[in-house]
Amino acid sequence: MFCSLGCRAEDPQVSANEYPGQMAQGYCSAVYSCTCDTYPYPTPNDCFAELLGAYDELNDAAYLSGLIYDGTCPAAELSAIESLACSGAVPEPPAGVCVPPCKAWHGNLGAGFVCEPLATSAELGIAFSACAQGLVCTSGVCVNPCQSAGTLPGIGQPCPELVCAPGAICDDTSTCIAEPVLPGPGAACVMGMCDPKTAICVAAASVCAALPTTGQACIEGQCDATSYCGADNECLARPPLACGLLGADVPGDGDGDPGDGDTDTGDGDGDTDTGDGDGDGDAALSHAVDIQPIWADNCALSSCHAPGGTAEFLDLSVDGYSALVGTPSAQAVGASLVEAGNSANSYLIAKLRGQQAEFGGMGNSMPAGNGASPLPEVTIMLIEEWIDAGALP
């Protein structure tokens, strides 16, 4: 769920008995208070009933497994999802800061100890193990996701993996140089780059242009933080992040009726369901519609995973699908960037979360360098969902 990457408060607490009810209420309220194209359950009451049952089972399994409860973690998680409101973006986390995971139930096994999931819920996407707080159970071993993968090259040193220590960037000769102060709108680009928070380098003119917003034409496939570049090269408003917290399968306005008066909400198979044809009612995610916009907004920049960029060997600007799915990783031997149906074995997810060392990989997390910020956890979860559903084109 939303705070699986780690959110923590010092004082607020949620008791173990209140944990299922408060979590179910918090997530359902966050989703159904927003205007979404689709909803995960027909009504808010259905949502609460389903999640309450799932959290009850998870809570009981964790207790019976002898795990330790930490009420500060669900309290902070609830605060985090409430703070989303119905915005389409979240504040950027501090650059280079790794926040350890905060689990409602945990054990006391240290890093390196053998572990296994003891309480799991596929519906909630949660797994608790006997690893100590701040550790995760990965490939049967407790690991610290914030542990350094090694010393990154500094200024003047070669950067064959295209990453450098903080304060440096990898130039076109694969050498780390001092990170320049990147210019804003109207200024000349520096090494094909501009301040990524405010501007984009127009390659043909080598001038920084202000990032366009909703309703404006995309520039180099980019838009500002409140929008994304659509198929018609127009910046479209980002939907509320809360709408994706639980998945979204049921069209309508959340009150149980169709909501828009349109009776054609099926999947083309002649019945009235809204699924993907597999009988489970799920709305199928596709790379073209749901995932490629993520690469366009965050990775396929003129200075990175795009033609002419320092990482153009992995071009995500037009067809990220072909570049990622089934492609062997150059950093982690034996791993694929995306293994269809298995996000846990996809090196891409490790890079997005900064856990590449667990795969025997190297470098830092992605997006990397030049002021780039980590993807929001809810976005990474969407990518995981796409992979686990078969990584459809």
N, C-alpha and C positions, 0 to 999 in steps of 0.2 A: 504494500500500500504506500501512501504518499511519503511517509517518513522512514521508509526502510533504510535510507542512506544515513539517517541519524539526525534527530532533533532532540534537544534536551533543555529542560527548565530546571531551576533549582528548587522552587518552593511548591508549585501546584502538584497535586497528586490525584490519581484516580485509583480507588481501591480495587482489589482483585474481583470483588463481587460486582462492582459497578462497571468493570471493564467492558463486558460484552454490550450492555445496553448503551453506554455512552459512546462507544466507537460506532455502533450501528446508527445511532441518532446523529452523530457528528457527520459521518460520511453522507448519509441520505439527505440531511438538511443542506449540506454544501452543494450537492448536485441539483436537487429539486428547487432550490432558491434561484437558480439561474435559468435563463432561456437557452435551451439546447435543441439542436436539430433532432436528436434522439435521446432516449433515456434507457437505463439498464433494466428497469422494471416498470410495469404498467402504471403503478401509483406509488407515492411515498410510503404508504402503509405496507405495500408488497415489499418494497425495498427494505424497510425496517425489519419485517418478519424474517426475510431471507438472511440478512446479515446478522441479525440477533442469533438465529439458529447456528450459523457458521461460527460466530465468535464464541458462543456457548460451548460448542464441541471443542474448539481450539483451546479455550481456557481450561476445560476439564482435562484434556489430554496433557497439557503442560503441567497442571497441578499433580496429576497422577504419575507423571514422569519424574517428579521430585525437583523440578526447576524452581528457580528463585524469581519472585515477582518484583518488578521495579515500577511503581506507579508514576514516577516522574516522566517516563517515556511516553505512555499514552496521553498524558496531560499535554506534553509538548506537541505531540502529533496532532491532537485536536486543535490546539492553538494555531498550528501551521496551516491546516486545511481551512480553518475559519478565516485566516488572514488572506486566503486566496480570493475571497469574496467571489465576484464574477469577472475578474480581470483575465486578460489573455496573456499576461506576462507576470513574472515574479521578479523581485529585486535580485540583482546579481550577487552571488556569494563572493566573499573575499577571494581574490586571486591567489592561487597556490595554497589555500587552506583546505586540509582534509578533515572533515567532521566524522569522527568514529560513529558507527551505528549504535543506536540506542534501542534495545529490545525490551519489550514488556516482560518477557520471560527469558531467563538465561541460566547458565550454570556457572561453574568455577574452573573449568579446564583452561589452562594457559595455551599460548601459541605453540604449535607443533604437536599437540595431543590429538589422537585419533578421535573423530566425532561422527555423528550421524544425526539427521533430523529426528527429533523425538515427538514433536507436535506440529502438524502441518495442516494447511487448508488450501486446496487448489483454488477454491472460489475466491478466497481473500488474497491469495498470492503471498502467504506468510509461512515461514518455517522457523521453529525455535529449536535450538540444540543446547547441549551442555557446555558450549564454549562460554567463557567469561564475557561480561559486558564489554562492548567495544571490539570484540572479535567476531569473525564470521566462520561458518563451517563450509569450507570449499574443498571439493574433491576428497572429502573424508578427513580433512585436517583443519584444526582451528588456526586461522591466520589473522594477522592484523592488516586490514585493508589500507591503513595509512602508513604502513612501513615503507621506507624508502626503497626503491628498486636499484639503488646505487648512485654514485656521484655522476651528475650530468656534466658534459664538457663545458668549460668556461670560455671566456673571450680569448681568441687566438687559437683555440683547439679545433680539430676537425669534428664535424657533426654528421657522420654517415647516416644516422637515423633521423636527421633533420630536426633534432631537438637540442636545446642548450639549457644551461642553468638559468635561473631567474636573472633578469637584467641583460640577457643576451638573446640574439636570434641567429638562425642559420641562414647565411647568405647564399647567393647562387653558385658559389665555389665550394659549398659544403664546409664552410668555416664559421665558427661562432664569432660574431661581432657585437659590439655594444648596441643594445636596443635603442633605436632612435626615438625621439619624441615625434609621434606621428601627427601629421597636420590634419586640420579640419576642412570644412567646405570652402572652396575657392582657392585653396593653396595647391601648389604642385605636389604630386605624389612623391613619396620617398621610397625608393626601391619597389615601386608598384603598389605601395600601401598608403592607407590613410587611417585616421582614428576610427576603428571599427564601430564605436558607439554612436558616431555622428555622421560619418561620411563613407563613401566608396570611391575607389580609384577608377575613373573612366580611362580605360587602357589606351584608347585611340588618341586621347588628348593629354594623357598623363596629368590630369587635374582631378582633385578631390571634389566630388559632388555630394550635396546633402542627401542623406538617405531618404528616399520617398516614403510617403505614408499612405494610408488607406485611400483608394480611389485614384492614386497616381500611377503612372507607368513605372515598372521596375527598372532599375539601373543595374546593368551587369548581373541581372537575376536577383538583386537584393532589394530589401525593404527595411524599414525601421523595426524596432522591437515590438511594436503594436500590431504588425501585419506581416504577411508572407506573400511571396510572389506566386500568383496563380497561373493556370495553364495559358491564359490569354495575355500574359506578361503585364498584368495589373496587380497592384498590391491589394490584397484582401485582408479584412480585419480578422485577427486571430480569434477563434472561438474561446469562450471561457475555459480556462484550464480545469475548472471543477467538473466540467462536462465529461472529461475523460478519466475521472478518478476511479470509476467502477466499470469502465467500458460503456458502450452505448448501443443498444440494440432495438429499442422500441420507439418508432416514430411517434410524434405527437407533442403535446405541451405538458405532459407529466400528470394529467388528471385522469388518464385511463381511456379517453376517447381519441379519435384520430387527430383532432385539434385544428387541422387545416382544411377540412372538408374534402380532401382528396382521397378517394377510395383506392387508388392505384398505388399501394405501398408494398407490393409483393416483390419477389425476386425473379419474376419471369417464368415461374414454373406452373402457373395456372392456379395456384392456391392463394390464400390470403396471408401467408406468413411473410416475414420480412427478413428471412435468413439468407444464407449463402448457398442453399440447396443441399446442405448436408444433414438437414433434419434437426439440428440443434438450436436453430433460431439465431445463431450468431451473425452479426454483420461482418463480412469478411474484410480484413484490412488488405490493402494492396500497396505495393511499393510506389507506383506511379501517383496515386492519389494521396496516400497518407505519409509516406516516408521520404520520397524525393524532395518535397518542400523543406524538410528538416535539413537535408544536405545543402540545398540551395541557400538557405538562410544562415547556416553556421559553418559550412565546410568548403563549399565550392566557391571560395573567394579567389579573386584574381591572383592573390599572393600564395595560395596554398593548393587545394585539391581541384585545380582547374588548369587548362592549358596555359603554359607560361609560369605557373606557380612552382614553388619549391617542392611540392608534393604532387606534381602533375602525373607521376607514374601511377597514382591511384586517382583517376579523374572521376569526380562525382558531380560534375557540372550538368551533364545531360542524362547519362544512363548509369546511375549509381548501382542499379541492380546487377548489371553484368560485371561491374568492377568488384562487387562484394560477395555475392552468393556463390559459394563453392570455391572461392579463390583462396589458395593457401596463403597463410601469413608469412611475410618475410622476416618477422621478428620472433615468432613462437613456432618452433619446429613441430610439425604434425597437426597444427591447428588451422582451421579455416577462418577467414574473416567473418563469414556468416555460414553457419551450418543449418540449413533449412530444417525446422522442426525442433531445434535444440539450441535455445539461446544460452544455456549454461556452458556449452562448448564452443560458443562463438567468440572469437578473440575481439571482435568489434565491441562487444558489451564490456569486456574487461578494460579496453582502452577508454571507453566513455566514462567508466567509473574509477579509473586510475588503479585498476587491479591487475595490470599486465604482468607484474612479477609472478603472480600465481600461475601463469601459463608459461613461465620461463621467458617472458618477453622483456622488453626494455623500453627506455624512454619515459615520457610523462603522459598524462592523460590527454585525451582529445575532446574538444578542440584545444589547440596548444599555441602559445606564443602570441605576440603582437596584440596583447590586450584581450585575447579571446577568453570567454567565460565558459565554465562547464555547462553542459545541457541540464535543464531542470530534471529532477528525478522522474517527474510524471512523463516527460518526453522519452527518457530512456525506457521507462516501463512500456510505453507505446511501441517502441522498437522491439522490445522483448516479445510483446504480444504478437506482433507481426511475424517475427521469426518462428515462434512456437506454433503459430497457426499454419506454418508451411512456407513462409517467406514468398508469398504470391507476387508475381510481377506487377 
